[in-house]
Amino acid sequence: MIRLFRQLGPFRIPIIFVFVLVFLQCLANLYLPTLMADIVNNGIVKDNITYILQVGGIMLLVTFVGAICAIAASFYSARIAIGFGRLIRGKLFTRVGSFSLHEFDRVSTASLITRTTNDTNQVQLVLVIILNMMISAPLMIIGGLILAYGANAYVTGYAFGFRLHGAFPGVESKP
């Protein structure tokens, strides 16, 4: 699989673009609970309808931006996977075209058809999953830990078994 992914060279810029879009999507997803907490703390508790509507509008905007980023990331990751599949199929076709008659006797036609269609489609699917899910999962974990530590460093540090003294300037641990 690593040998296959070395063939992604022509797709470096679109892959970086997908990374940026997934990062923005994660930021949007992580920012929404903070806005909801602000609505509860500053709007509902203080009975401030104007504040609730303003922050609710910001939430809708953040949700819309996050959705646009998610759609664009999915679109571009699918395009990368399609281009990668086209590249792999072309190399596979060239390789099969160079087979001798003896090699054709060893490998059946059905097996060659399976290799050029189904196996390549599976690699494309894995690439789409990697570009969408495997990028966002670590970003969400790291962002969630940072937000939790910012909310209550003391509890977060002990919940995860570590203390990050001075890791985030301006965030103080409360015993």
C-alpha positions as CSV (number, residue, x, y, z in Angstrom):
1,M,0.0,0.0,0.0
2,I,2.9,2.4,0.8
3,R,4.3,1.7,-2.6
4,L,1.0,2.6,-4.2
5,F,0.7,5.9,-2.2
6,R,4.1,6.9,-3.5
7,Q,2.4,7.4,-6.8
8,L,0.4,10.3,-5.3
9,G,3.1,12.8,-6.3
10,P,1.0,14.6,-9.0
11,F,-1.8,15.1,-6.4
12,R,0.3,16.9,-3.7
13,I,-1.4,20.3,-4.1
14,P,-5.0,19.0,-4.1
15,I,-4.1,16.8,-1.1
16,I,-2.9,19.8,0.8
17,F,-6.1,21.6,-0.2
18,V,-8.1,18.7,1.3
19,F,-6.0,18.9,4.5
20,V,-6.9,22.6,4.8
21,L,-10.6,22.0,4.1
22,V,-10.8,19.1,6.7
23,F,-8.9,21.3,9.2
24,L,-11.5,24.1,8.7
25,Q,-14.3,21.6,9.0
26,C,-12.9,20.3,12.3
27,L,-12.5,23.9,13.6
28,A,-16.2,24.6,12.8
29,N,-17.3,21.4,14.5
30,L,-15.2,22.1,17.6
31,Y,-16.4,25.8,17.8
32,L,-20.1,25.0,17.9
33,P,-20.2,23.6,21.5
34,T,-18.4,26.8,22.7
35,L,-21.0,29.0,21.0
36,M,-23.8,26.9,22.6
37,A,-22.2,27.3,26.0
38,D,-22.1,31.0,25.5
39,I,-25.8,31.0,24.6
40,V,-26.6,29.1,27.8
41,N,-24.3,31.2,30.0
42,N,-24.9,34.6,28.6
43,G,-28.2,34.4,26.9
44,I,-30.5,32.0,28.6
45,V,-29.3,32.5,32.2
46,K,-29.4,36.3,31.8
47,D,-32.7,36.2,29.7
48,N,-31.0,38.1,26.8
49,I,-33.0,37.2,23.7
50,T,-30.9,39.5,21.5
51,Y,-27.7,37.8,22.5
52,I,-29.3,34.4,21.9
53,L,-30.3,35.4,18.3
54,Q,-26.9,36.9,17.6
55,V,-24.9,33.9,18.7
56,G,-27.5,31.6,17.1
57,G,-26.8,33.4,13.8
58,I,-23.1,33.0,14.2
59,M,-23.8,29.3,14.9
60,L,-25.7,29.0,11.6
61,L,-22.8,30.7,9.8
62,V,-20.2,28.5,11.4
63,T,-22.3,25.4,10.5
64,F,-22.8,26.6,6.9
65,V,-19.0,27.2,6.5
66,G,-18.3,23.8,8.1
67,A,-20.7,22.1,5.7
68,I,-19.2,23.8,2.7
69,C,-15.8,22.7,3.8
70,A,-17.0,19.1,4.3
71,I,-18.6,19.0,0.8
72,A,-15.6,20.5,-0.9
73,A,-13.2,18.2,1.0
74,S,-15.3,15.2,-0.1
75,F,-15.4,16.4,-3.7
76,Y,-11.7,17.0,-4.0
77,S,-10.8,13.8,-2.2
78,A,-13.0,11.9,-4.7
79,R,-11.3,13.7,-7.6
80,I,-7.9,12.8,-6.2
81,A,-9.0,9.1,-5.8
82,I,-10.3,9.1,-9.4
83,G,-7.1,10.5,-10.8
84,F,-5.1,8.1,-8.7
85,G,-7.2,5.2,-10.0
86,R,-6.7,6.3,-13.5
87,L,-3.0,6.5,-13.0
88,I,-2.8,3.0,-11.4
89,R,-5.0,1.5,-14.1
90,G,-2.8,3.0,-16.8
91,K,0.3,1.6,-15.2
92,L,-1.4,-1.8,-14.7
93,F,-2.5,-1.8,-18.3
94,T,1.1,-1.0,-19.5
95,R,2.5,-3.8,-17.3
96,V,0.0,-6.4,-18.5
97,G,0.7,-5.3,-22.1
98,S,4.3,-6.2,-21.6
99,F,3.4,-9.8,-20.5
100,S,4.8,-12.7,-22.6
101,L,2.5,-15.5,-23.7
102,H,3.9,-17.7,-20.9
103,E,2.8,-15.1,-18.3
104,F,-0.6,-14.9,-19.8
105,D,-1.0,-18.6,-19.4
106,R,-0.2,-18.4,-15.7
107,V,-2.6,-15.5,-15.0
108,S,-6.2,-15.9,-16.1
109,T,-8.1,-13.3,-17.9
110,A,-10.7,-13.1,-15.2
111,S,-8.0,-12.4,-12.6
112,L,-6.6,-9.6,-14.8
113,I,-10.0,-8.0,-15.1
114,T,-10.5,-8.2,-11.4
115,R,-7.1,-6.6,-10.7
116,T,-7.8,-3.7,-13.1
117,T,-11.4,-3.0,-11.9
118,N,-12.3,-4.2,-8.4
119,D,-8.9,-4.0,-6.7
120,T,-8.3,-0.5,-8.1
121,N,-11.7,0.6,-6.9
122,Q,-10.9,-0.7,-3.4
123,V,-7.7,1.3,-3.4
124,Q,-9.7,4.4,-4.5
125,L,-12.2,3.9,-1.7
126,V,-9.4,3.5,0.9
127,L,-7.8,6.7,-0.4
128,V,-11.1,8.6,0.0
129,I,-11.5,7.3,3.6
130,I,-8.0,8.3,4.4
131,L,-8.4,11.8,3.1
132,N,-11.7,12.4,4.9
133,M,-11.8,10.4,8.1
134,M,-8.2,9.6,9.0
135,I,-7.2,13.3,8.7
136,S,-10.1,14.6,10.7
137,A,-9.9,12.1,13.6
138,P,-6.5,13.3,15.0
139,L,-7.4,16.9,14.4
140,M,-10.7,16.5,16.4
141,I,-8.8,14.7,19.2
142,I,-6.1,17.3,19.5
143,G,-8.6,20.2,19.2
144,G,-11.0,18.6,21.7
145,L,-8.1,18.2,24.2
146,I,-7.1,21.8,23.8
147,L,-10.6,23.1,24.3
148,A,-11.2,20.8,27.3
149,Y,-7.9,22.0,28.8
150,G,-8.8,25.6,28.2
151,A,-12.2,25.1,29.9
152,N,-10.8,23.3,33.0
153,A,-7.1,22.5,32.9
154,Y,-7.1,20.8,36.3
155,V,-9.8,18.3,35.6
156,T,-8.6,17.6,32.0
157,G,-5.1,17.0,33.2
158,Y,-6.1,14.5,35.8
159,A,-8.7,12.8,33.6
160,F,-6.0,12.1,31.0
161,G,-3.2,11.5,33.5
162,F,-1.0,14.3,32.6
163,R,-0.3,17.9,33.6
164,L,0.7,20.5,31.0
165,H,2.0,23.3,33.2
166,G,2.7,26.3,31.0
167,A,1.7,24.6,27.8
168,F,-1.0,27.2,27.1
169,P,-0.2,30.7,28.2
170,G,-3.0,32.5,29.9
171,V,-4.7,29.2,31.0
172,E,-4.4,28.7,34.7
173,S,-5.0,25.4,36.5
174,K,-7.5,25.6,39.3
175,P,-7.0,23.0,42.1
